């Protein structure tokens, strides 16, 4: 019973290591690195888009507030 347990544990560990190893090797290939760069670029672009939208909304609100205070049409 002990031998079967250790054999199954070793087989499971081997499958785990092989699966993780393939994923690691995939990430370190030029195509994998390109995918990571593309994903991070898209995240940065989305973040900048959110920043710009917030900035534009706030600046328009402030401009409207100043126009009301100074009676500028």
C-alpha positions as CSV (number, residue, x, y, z in Angstrom):
1,X,0.0,0.0,0.0
2,X,2.9,2.3,0.8
3,X,4.6,1.7,-2.5
4,X,1.4,2.4,-4.4
5,X,0.9,5.7,-2.5
6,X,4.5,6.8,-3.3
7,X,4.2,5.7,-6.9
8,X,0.9,7.7,-7.4
9,X,2.4,10.7,-5.6
10,X,5.4,10.6,-7.9
11,X,3.3,10.3,-11.0
12,X,1.1,13.1,-9.9
13,X,4.1,15.3,-9.1
14,X,5.6,14.5,-12.5
15,X,2.4,15.5,-14.3
16,X,2.4,18.7,-12.3
17,X,6.0,19.6,-13.0
18,X,5.6,18.8,-16.7
19,X,2.5,20.9,-17.0
20,X,4.1,23.9,-15.2
21,X,7.4,23.4,-17.1
22,X,5.6,23.6,-20.5
23,X,3.8,26.8,-19.4
24,X,7.1,28.3,-18.3
25,X,8.8,27.4,-21.5
26,X,5.9,28.8,-23.5
27,X,6.2,32.1,-21.6
28,X,9.9,32.4,-22.3
29,X,9.7,31.8,-26.0
30,X,9.7,34.9,-28.3
31,X,6.0,34.4,-29.0
32,X,5.2,34.1,-25.3
33,X,7.1,37.3,-24.5
34,X,5.4,39.1,-27.4
35,X,2.0,38.1,-25.9
36,X,3.0,39.4,-22.5
37,X,4.2,42.7,-23.9
38,X,1.0,43.0,-25.9
39,X,-1.2,42.2,-22.9
40,X,0.6,44.8,-20.7
41,X,0.4,47.4,-23.5
42,X,-3.3,46.8,-23.8
43,X,-3.7,47.2,-20.0
44,X,-1.6,50.4,-20.1
45,X,-3.7,51.8,-23.0
46,X,-6.9,51.0,-21.2
47,X,-5.6,52.7,-18.0
48,X,-4.6,55.8,-20.0
49,X,-8.0,55.8,-21.6
50,X,-9.7,55.7,-18.2
51,X,-7.4,58.5,-17.0
52,X,-8.1,60.7,-20.0
53,X,-11.9,60.2,-19.7
54,X,-11.8,61.1,-16.0
55,X,-9.6,64.1,-16.7
56,X,-11.8,65.4,-19.5
57,X,-15.0,65.0,-17.5
58,X,-13.5,66.8,-14.5
59,X,-12.0,69.6,-16.6
60,X,-15.4,70.2,-18.4
61,X,-17.1,70.3,-15.0
62,X,-14.6,72.8,-13.7
63,X,-14.9,74.9,-16.8
64,X,-18.7,75.0,-16.4
65,X,-18.4,75.9,-12.8
66,X,-16.0,78.8,-13.6
67,X,-18.2,80.0,-16.4
68,X,-21.2,80.1,-14.0
69,X,-19.2,82.0,-11.3
70,X,-17.8,84.5,-13.8
71,X,-21.1,84.9,-15.7
72,X,-19.4,83.9,-19.0
73,X,-21.7,82.4,-21.6
